């Protein structure tokens, strides 16, 4: 079977433009491919600018006109750029170790909550005399950090705030020093007392993209507390994907189902948390709908009755090819809640000609007492390019979005 990487390679081989050699490694249901999302990706052509920048007038004047593909892609690129910005409260998992006292006006479910709540009074982390404090930060993906600030308040005592060492934690727990917050030896005029380090934002290097950081505070005066931490940065991989989408929107003649499939699959592979997860899901769904519109390939997961028990249900995967091109070597994967099973869980379509449809039976075995959400997606080769499409899930006759 031609794999995803070969499809991408064929797509990129058609370009003579330079491209960003920084790769994004995708793991799509265990099928790994190396996808370079850079300038070359925009040169995979399959649609005319006129078709992509203007929509035909709706046959029913009462129906609102749908946005043009370039408008959708531009909106998604802006949304991805927003998602790429680091939100410390949502994106950072923080672990604090050391002999410390926590002071807060409100009860804390986790002591580290006070570090990212933007509250500078009535709270703080205070150290026992001569005791060190270690703060470990973990990001959902590798992030490029631009600035770190530690804010202190309370009773100033000499010798003040000591130098703080910052280390990147690699595989196996190895620590490599990457920066230092300089000591504050003279009492500042105003509180809070700010300790700050800036990192060079070298976008041409991935060496400054970190998943885990550790800050070591050797000691603090007993009356001086750490009241807040500020971390400024961004998900560099997601920003690169957003940049590619922005570039595509500026060159509509270069939009194709293969290019959009690479963007959608790369975005879906990012690990995001909180509200960003919902934005990620919506963006992938919009890209998938656009891919189906341009390619004529659509996928449905049809479940004829409600999954309200642990009894097996006979469902089907319906794939439609409403284009003139052949869909080849496609794989449909089901994503099931924990404890569920499907037989088969992976379906292969060697070839589906233009104007053809295929209906693949699948039996779903729910698990009692678990979540009821399930979804499916397809990846394969279409018109010499890779293709990625989410399935529309129809549960008991009702249409649902597929995450």
N, C-alpha and C positions, 0 to 999 in steps of 0.2 A: 504494500500500500504506500502510495506517495504520501509522505508525512507533511505536517504543517510547515516545517522549516524549508522543505524543498519548494513548496508553493510560494512562500515568501521570497525565497532566493530567485525564483523565476520572475516574480513581480519586480524585484529590485534590479534584476539583470537588464530590464528593458530601459533602465535609466542611465543617462550619461552624466547626471549631475553629481557633485560631491555629496556625501552624506555623513551624518553624525555617527561615528564608529562606536559610541557608547551603547551597548545592547541592553535591552530589557529581556529578561529570561521569563518566559511564560510557562506555566504548568497548567494546561487545560485538561482537567480530569486525568492527570497522569500522562498526558501526551505532551512532551516538552519540545519546544521549538525556540530557536534564537531569532528574535525579531529586532531589527534595528529601526527605531522610529526616528528618522532624521529627514534630511532634505530629499533623499532619493525616493522616499515613499510617496512624495507628491507627484512623481512623474509616471505613475501607473495609470494609464488613461483608459477610459471606457465610455465616457459620456460627454456630450457637448455642453459648452457653457450655456447656450441658450436654453437647453432642457433643464439645467440645474438652477438657473437664476430666475426663471419665470415658470409659473404653474399655468396650466391651461385653465380657462375660465370654467367654473363649475357648471354642470348641466342644469342644476337646480339653483336659480338665483337666490333662493332663501338660505342656501347653505353657505356658511362662511368659507372664504378662500383659505386653503392650507398654506402655511409658510413655506417658502422655497427651501430646498435642501441647504443652500449656503447659509441661510438665516438660522436654520436648526443647528448646523455645525458651529457657527459663530457663537450662538448661545451656549452650546455645550462646552466650547473651549473656554469661555468666560467662567462657567460654573466649575470646570476642572481647576482653573487657576485659583478660584476661591477655596476649593477643597484642599489645594496643595499648601495653603498657608497653615503654619503650625498654630494650633489652639492648645496651649499648655494644659488647661483644665480638662479637655477631652482627650487629647492625644498622648499625654505623658502618663505612664505608670511610674509612680514614685515610691521608693523604698528608703526609709530612714533608719539608720542604725547608730546607736550610741546612748550614753547615759544622759538623757535629756528630759526636761520638764516642759509640758505643753500648757500654755495659758491661752484660753479662748473664752469669749463671751458666750458662744454657742457650743453645745456638745458636739464633738467631732466623731463622725463615723470612722474616719481615718485621719490620723494626725497630720498626714501630708496635705489634707484638704486646705489647710490654712495657707499653704505656700502659693496657691494659684487662685485665690478668691478675690484678689485686688483690695483686700482690707488691710490697712496699715496700723490700726489702733485696736487696743483691747485684746491683743493676742500676740503670740510669739513662741519660738522654740528657744529654750534657755538651757545651757550646758552646765553640768557640774564642774567645779574647779579642776582645771587641767585635763578634762576629758575631751576626746576628739568626737567629731560627728561626721558620718559618711552619708551622703545623699546620692542615691542611684536613680538615674533617669532611663526609662526605656520607651522608645518610640515604636509605633506599629510597623513602620518600615524605615529604611535608611533615610535620614533627614540631613539637610545641609543647615548647620547652625551658624547664624550670623552674629548673635550677641547673647550673653548671659549676664544677668544682674542679680546680686543678692542685696536685699534691703534690710537694714537693722534699725532698731529703735530701743530706747530705754536709757539707762544710766551709763554714761561714758566713763570708762576707766582706762588708764594707761596699762599696757602698751597699745591699746586699741584693738583693731580687727586684724588678725594675722592673714598672711598670704594663703590663698586657697588653690590647691592643685586640682586640675581637671584632667581626667584620663578617659580614653576611649577603651571600652571593654570588647575584646574580640572573641573569636571562637575559642572555647576551652577556658574562658575567663582571663585570658592574657590582657594586661593593662598597659596602654601606651599613653604617655603624657602628651596632651594636645594643646594645653594652654594653662595660664595661671591668672587668677584674680588678684591684682596687686593689693598689698596690705594698706590699711588706713591707719596711719600712725598719729595724725593730728586730728583733733576733734573738728568735724565740719560745723559750719554755722547753723545748719538746719537739719532736722530729722525729716525723713529717714536718712541714714547714712548709706550711701550707695557704693557698692563694689561692682566693677564692671570690666568685662573683657570682650573685645570684638575679634571676630574671626574673618579672615580675608575670604570674600565670596568669589572664589575662583571657579567659575562655571565650567571651565574646560577640564576639570579634574574631579574624579570621584573619590579621591583620597580624603576629602573633608566631609564625606557623607557618613554619618554614624547612626547606629541602631541603639547603642547603649553608652551612656556616659556616667562617670562617677566623680563626685566632688568631695574632697577631703578637707574639712575644717579642723585644724589641729586643736584649737581651743577658743573660748570666748570669755570676756569678762562676765562675771556672774549676773550682773545687772543688765546686760545687753542681750537682746533677743533677736533672732532671725524672724522677721515678720512677713517676708514675701520673697518670691523668686520670679524673675521674668526671663523667659526664653523666647528669642525671636529666631525664626527659621522657616524652612519649607521642605516639603516632600519633593526632592529633586527629580525623581523619576516621574512623578505625576505632572510636575511642571513641564517636563520635556514632552509628555504626551499632549498636554494642553497647547504647547507651542506648535506641535505638528498639526493639531486640529485647526489652530488659528491660521497657519500657513495655507492649509487646504482651503479654508473658507475664502482666502484672498485670491486663490487660483482655481475657480470652479471648473475650469476645463480639465483639471487633474483629479477630480472626484471620481471614484469608482467603488464598487462593492468591496473589492479586495483591500483598498486603502482603509475604508471605514471599518472593515472587519478587523484589521490589525489594531486600530484605535480602540474599538469596542472590547476586544479580547484583552488588550493591555490594561485598559481601565478596569475591567472586571477583575483582573488578577491582583489589583492593589488591595492591601489590607487597610481598611478604614474603620473608624469607630464612631459611635454616636450618630448625630444628625448627618455627618458626612456619609455614613453608610446608606442612608435613605437617598441622599442626593446622587450617590454613585449608582444605585439601582435604577433610579429614574433616568439618568443620563445613558446608561447602557441600553435600557428599554427603548429610548428615543433613537439611539443609533441603530439598534436592531430593526426597528420599524422602517427606518430610512434605507437600510441595506435590503430589506425585503422589497421595498418600493422600487429600488433601482435594479435589483437582480431578478425579481419575479419569483424568488424562492421563499416559501413560507412553511412554518412548522406549527402543528397543533398537537397538544397533549390532551386527548379527550377522555374524561372520566365520567361514565354514564350515571353513576350514582354517588351519593355523598359518602365520604370516608369517615363515618361516625362510629365505627366499631373496629374490632381487630379482625374482621372477616376479609378474605381476599376479594379483590375487585378486578374484573377484566376491563382493561383500558386499551387505548390504541395511540400510536404515534402516526400522525398523518402529515406527509411531506408533499408539497405541491410545487411543481416547476412550471410557472406560467411564462417562461421565457423561450427564446430560440436556442439557448445554449444547454449543454449537457452538464448536469451536476455529477461529479465523479468522486469516488472513494470517500464518501461522507460517513461520518459517525454521529449517531445521536446518543447523548448521554442523559440519564435521569439523575436529578439531584433529589435525594430522599431525606426526610427527617431522621434523626438518630433512632436506631432500632428497626427501621423499616427495611423491607427487601423488595426487589423487583426481579422478575424473570421474563426476558433477559434485562439486565440493567444497562447494557450497551448494545446498540443495534447498528449494523453496518449496511450501507447502501453502496454497492459497487458502481452503479450507474443509474441515473434517472434522466431520461430524455426530455427535450423541450415539449411542453404541453402535457406531460405525464404526471401522475400522482401515484403515491404508494401508501398503503395503510398497513402498519406493522403492529400486530397484537402484542400486548405486554400485560402481565399479571402483577398487580401491586398487593403487597402484604403489609398492611398497616400494623403498628404496635399500639396497644391500648394505652391511653393516658399520655400520649405524646402530642406534639404539635402536628397540625394537619396540612402544612404547606409543602408542596412539592413542585418541581419545575423540570424543564428539560432544555437542552440546547443542541445545535448541530454545528459541526465544523467539517469542512471538506474542500474540494477544489472546484472552481467555477470559472470558466472562460480564461483559464491560465492563471488564476489568482486564488489565494486562500479565501474561504468564506466562513463567516461566523454569524449565526442567527439564533436568537432565543425563541423558544416555543411559546405560543400563546396557550395558556392552560384553561381548559373549559371543564369546570367542575359541576357535575349534575346539571348540565345545560347552561350554566352561567359562565361568562368569560371572566377570567382573572388575569392580572399581570403576572409574568414570570420573573422572579428575581434572578 
